[in-house]
Amino acid sequence: MTAGLPQEQSMEAQAQAAAPPPGRLARTFSALRYRDFRLLWFGAFTSTTGTWMQTVAQSWVVLSMTGSAFLLGLDGFLATGPMLFFSLFGGVVADRMERRRVMLWSQYLQMTFAFILGLLIFSGQVKVWHIFLLSFLTGSAQSFSGPAYISLLPLLVKREDVPNAVAMNSMQFNLARVIGPILAGLALSAFGAAVCFGLNGLSFVAVIIALLLIHPPAMSAKGEKKSILDEMRDGFRFVTTRPSLLLLTFLAFAGTFLGMPIITFLPVVAKSIFHLDARGYSWLLTAYGLGSVGGALFVAASGNIAKKGKLALVLQLTFACMLIVFAFSRNLPLSMVIAFCAGACIVGVVSMYSSLVQLTTSDAMRGRVMSIFMLAFRGGMPLGNLLAGYVAQRWSITAALAVNGSVLAVLAAVFILRGTDLDAGLVHAEG
C-alpha cells in the first residue's frame, strides 16, 4: 500500500523545488497541498465539530441536573483525566503499531459511547453517573488515539511544513469550536440534548472514512524488542535529557492547568453572571472559538518564523492578563471581546509549543514524546478543572479565574525576564 510513496514524495519535492516561492495565502494553507493530510484534516474537522456539539450539550445537561460547579468540574476531570493514566501507554502503542489502526479503533469506541449517551437522554433514563462513566470511557479511548494522531501528522507532510500542519490542525479544532457550539445552541433549543449526542456519533463516520483512505508511510521496523515499560523509560529519557523539551512540557502543563478552566466553566459564567440560556452560552463559547481560529491563522501564515518560543511566552502572558480581566468583567460585549482575544492567544501558544516539540523529536520517538507532551498539556486540564471547581464552589468563579490568571502571568513573566530560549532544541534536531 505504501511501496510507491517515497518515489512519489521525491518527485513532488523536486517539482516544488523548481516552482517559484509560494505567496502568503499559499503558505498559510501549505499543509493542505498534501492529499492524505487534507483528507484527515476534513475528517477530523467534521468529527471535532460533533464533539464540540456534545461538549456544549453535556456541560449544560450536567449543570442543569446538578446545579453544581464542582460536579461540572468533575465531569471535565473524568473526560480528560484518563490522559493522566493511559496516554503514556498510548504513546508506546503509537510507536509500536500502525498509528492509523489505533485511531480507527478509538473512533469506533467513541462513536458507540456517544450513541449510548444520546439514547439514555432521549429515553429519559439518564443519570449523572451515566454521564460520568461514559465521559471516562470516551477520555480513555482518546488517550490512545491522541498520541497516534498527533504523531501521524508530521509523516503526512514535509519537514518544512510541519509547523503549518500543527497550526492547521489547531485551526480545524478551533473552527469546529466555533461551528459546534452554534449548532449545539440551535439543536439544544429546537430538539434537546439527545440530538447533539446523536449528531456527534454520526460525525465519527467522516474521520473513519478519511483514515481508511489515507496511505501514511510505513514505519521502519525496530531491531530490538523491548518491554512497554522499557520503551516508556526511553521516552522519558529522551525528554529529560533535552532541557528545551522539558521546559516546553512544563509550560504546556502550566498553561492548561491554569488557563483551560475558562472553557470548562463558561456555563457557570453564562448562567450565574450574565443569566444566559443555552444559546447565550454557545455564543460566548463561539467568541472564544473565533479568536482561536484567528490565532491559528496567524501561526499558519507565520510559517517558520524565528523565535517561536519567545513569541509563545509573550502570548501566554497576554492570555493570562486576559483571563484576569475576564474574571472581573460584568459587561457581556466586553467579555465576548476578551474571550475572542484570549482564544487567539492560547491557540498561538499551543501551536508554537507543539510545533517546537515536533521539530525536536525523531520519528521513532515521536509517539512517546508526544504522549508525554500531551500528558502535560491535556493532563493539566482535569487537575485544573478540579481545583478551579473547588474554588468556584467555595468562593466564586471570579476568584477561581482571577487567581489562575495571576499565577500564570507571573510564571510567563519570569521566563520572559530570564530570556529563556525555547528554540534551542531545534539546533539538535536539525543537526
N, C-alpha and C positions, 0 to 999 in steps of 0.2 A: 504493500500500500504506500510505502514511503520511499521505495527504491530510487525513483527518478527525481526526488525532491532536491538533493544537493546540486545536481547539474542545472535544474531549473532555477534555483536560487542564484547560482553563479552567473547564468545568462542574464537574469534580472538585474543583478548587481552591475554587470558590465554595461547594460543598456542605460541604467540610471546614472552611472559614472560619466557616460558620454553626453547625457542630457544637460541642459542649462540649469543653473541653480533654481530651485522652486521658489515661487512667490510666498508672501506671508500667509495667504489663505491655504496654499498647498502645504506649507509647513505645519499649520495649525491642525490639519487633519491627515498628516502624513501616514500615520499607522493604518488608516482605513484603506490605503492602497493595497494592502495585503489581503487576499481573499479569505484566508482562514481567520485572521483577526477580525475582519469585517463581519463574517458570519457569526462568530462568537460574540462580538460586540452587540449586534442587533438581538441575538437570542438572550443575552444577559440583560439587556435593557428591558425587553418585554417581561422577563421573569422578575426583575427588580421592581418594575412598576407594580406588578401584582403583589410583591412582598410589602411594598410601602402601603398599598391599599389595606392589607391585612394588619400592618403595624398600627396604622391610624385607627382602624376599627377595633382592634384588640385593646389598645390603650383606653379608648372611650368605653368599651364594654367593662373592663376591669374597674375603672374609676366609677362608672355608673352602678355597678353591682356592689362595690365595697365602700366608696366614698373615702378611700384611704390612699394618701400619697405614698405611704410606706409600702403597701401591697402593690401599688403601681411600680415602685422601685424594685420590689421583689420579683415581679414578673419580668422586668428588664434584666434582672440578675440571672434568672433561670433561662432566659432566651440567649444570653451571651456568655453566661458562666461556664458552659461546657468547654469553651475555648481555653479556660484555665486548666481543665483536666485532660482534654483529648487532643489539643492542637499539636503538641509535640509528637504524639504518635501519628497524627495526620501528616506531619512533615516527613517522617521516616517512610510512611506508606507512599507519599508523593514521589520520593526518590527511589523507591523500590519497584512500584507498579506503574503501569501506564496511567498517566495522570487523567486522561480523558475517561478511562473506565471508572476511576474513583469518583469523578464528578458525576457521571451518569447514575451510579448507584445512589449518590446523595440526592440528586434531583428527584429520583423515583420516590425516595422516602419522604422528602419534604412535601412533595405533591400529595402523597397519601395523608400526611398529618393535616394539611390544610383542608382537604375534603372532609376528614373526620370531624374537625372542629366546626366547619361550616354546617355539617349535618346536625351536630349537637345543638348548635344555636338555632337552626331552623326548626328543629323538633321541640325546642323549649326545654330540653333536658340538661343543658349545660350548667355546670357548677364551676366555681372558681378553681377548684383543684384540677378539673379537666384542662382548663386553660394553662395552668402552671405546668402540668405534666407534659402537655403537647409542646409548650414553649421549650422545655428542657430537651425533649426528643428532637425537635427541629434544630435547636442550637447544637446538639451533639452531631447531627448529620452535617451541619455547616462547618463544624470544626475539622472534619476530614476533607471536605471539598474545598475549603478556603485555601489551605496551603497548595493544593493541587492546581487550583485555578490561577492564583497569583504567580506561581512558578511556571505555569504554562505560557502566560502572556509573552515573556521575552523570547520564547522559542518561535513565536509566530511572526516576528519582525527582526530586522537587522539591529545590531547593537546601537547604532547611532539614533535609531527610532524608539529605543526602549523608554526614555523619558516621556516621549509623546504618547506611547502606548499606555503608560501608567496614568498620564493626565487624561487621555481619552477614556480610560476605564473609570476614573473619578467622574468624568463628565456624564457617562451613561448612568452611573449610580445616582448622581445628583439631579440629572434631568428626570430620572424616574422619581426622585424625591419631590420634584415639582408636580409632575403629572399624576403620580399615585395619590397624593393627598387630595387633589382636586376631584379625581374620580371617586375617591373614598367618600369625600364630603357629599357628593351628589348621590352616590349609591346608598350611603347611610340614611340620608334624608328621605330618599324615594322608596328604597326597598328593605333597608335594615342591614345589620352587620353580616348576616349569613351570606349575602351576595358577595360581599368583599372577600370573604374566605373562599367562596367557590371560584371567583374570578382569579384569585391568586393560584389556586390549584391548577386551573386551566393554563395560566401563564407559564408554568414549567414546561409545557409541551414545546414552546419555542426554543428554549435553551437545549432541551433534549435533542430536537431535530438538528440544531446547529452542531452539537457535539458529535452526532452521527455522521455529519457531512464533512467535518474538517479532517485534515491529514497532517497532524503535527509530526515533526522529525522524530525518528526513533532515538531513544536514549542508549548510549553506549553501555554495554554490559560491564558489570564490575568484576574484577578478577578475584577479589577476596570476599567471602561471605562472612558477615558479621551479625551479631545479635542486634535486636532492636535497641536495647539499652546502650550497646557499644556505638551504634550509629547516632543515637541521641547525644552521647558524650562527645562524639566527633563534631556534631553541630554546635554544641556549647563551646567547645574548644576553639572552633573557627571564629565564633563571635567574640569570645573573651580575649583572644589574642590580637584583636583588631580594635583599638580604642575608639575609632570613629564609629564602627558598628555598634559597640557597646553604648556609646553616648546617644546615637540615633534611637536605639531601642528604649533607653531610659526616657528620652524626650517624648517619644511616641506614647509611652505609658502615662507620663505626667499629663500630656495633652488630653488624652481620652478620660483619664481618671477625674480630672478637674473640669474639663470642658464639655464632655458629651452629655452630662445631666441636663443641659439646656434643651436637648431634644426630648429626652425621656419625660421631663416634667413640663413640657409645653402644654399638655392638657390641664395641668394644675394652674399654670399662669393664665390660660384662656378662660378657665371656669371660675377660679376664685378671685382673680384680679380684674379681668375685663368682662366677666359674666357673659361669655360667648357660648354658643351652642356648638354642635359637632362641625357644622360648616364653617363657623368662625375660627375654630381651632385649625381646620385644614388650611384656611387662608394664611394664618400665622405661620404654619409649617411651610407653606408654599413660598412665602417671602424668604425664609431661610434657604429653601431649596434653590430659588432663583439666584441668590447670591452665590451659592455653591457652584452652580453652572458657570457663572461669570468667573469665579476663581479658577475653575478647571480650564476654561477657555484661555485665560491669561497664562497659565502654566504651559498649556499645549502650544500656544503661539510663541512662547519664550524659547522653546527648543532647548539647546544645550547652553543655556545662559550660565555665565560664570558665577561662582559663589552662591550656589543654590542654598547651602547651609546657612549662610549669613542672612539671606533674604527670608528663609523659613523662620528663623528666630525672631526677626522683626515682625513678621506676620503673626507669629504666636503671641508676641507681646501685645500687638494690636487687638487680636482676638480677646485676650484676657481683659483688656480695658473695655472692650465692647460688652463683655459678659457682666462686668460690674455695673455699667450704665443700664443695661437691660434689666438687671435685678431691681433697680430703683425706679425704673420708668413706670408711670401710670397713664401715659398717653399712648393710645393704640397705634396711630400712624407713626409716631416716633419709634415705638417698639418694633414695628414692622421694618422700618428703615435699618434699625440696629441689627435685627435678625438677618436682613439681607447682607449687610457688611460683615457680620460675624461668620455667616456661611461662606462668603468669598475667602475670608482669611483662613479659616480652618481647612478648607479644601486645598488651598495653596500649600499650607504646612504639610498636610498628609501626603499630597502628591510628590512634593520635593523630598521629604524624608524617605518615602517608599522607593522613588527612582534612585536615590543615592544608595540605598541598601541593595537594590537590584544590580547596580553597576559595580558594586564592591564584592560581588558574590559570583562564584563559578557555577556553571550549570549543574555539576554533580552534587553540589551542596545546597542548591537553591531551595529545594523543598524544605530542608531542615532549618536553614537560616530564616526563610520567610515564615516558617511556623513559629520560630522564637520571636521574630518581629511582630507577628500577628498575636502571639500570646500576650505581648506587652501592649500592643495597640488596642486589640479588642478585649483583652483581659482587664484592662483598666476600666472599661465601661461598666461591667456588673458591680465591681467593687465601689466605683464612684457612685453608681446609682443607689447602692445600699446606704452608703454614708450620707449622700445628699438627701435621700428619702427620710432617713432618721432625723437629720437636722430640720428638714422641712416640716416633718410631723411634730417635732418637739418645739420648734420656734416658728419659722416661716420659710416659704420658698424664696423670699427675698434674701434672708440670711444665708441660705444654702448656696445660692448662685453668687452672691457678693463675696463670700469667704473663698469659694473656689477661684473666682476671678482674681482676687487679690494675691493668693498664693501662686497661681500660675504666672501672674505679671512679675512678681519678684523673682521667680525661677528663671524666666526668659531674660529678664534684665541682667541678672548675674552673669549668664553665659555671654550675653552681648558685650557687657563691660569687660569681661575677661578676654574678649577677642577669640573665642573658641572657633576652631576651624573644622567644620563638619565635612568638608570636601577632601580632607587629607587622604582618606582611604582610596579615592579614585586613582591615585598615582600607582598604588599597589595593584589595583585591579587591572589597570591597563598595561602594567609592566610585564 
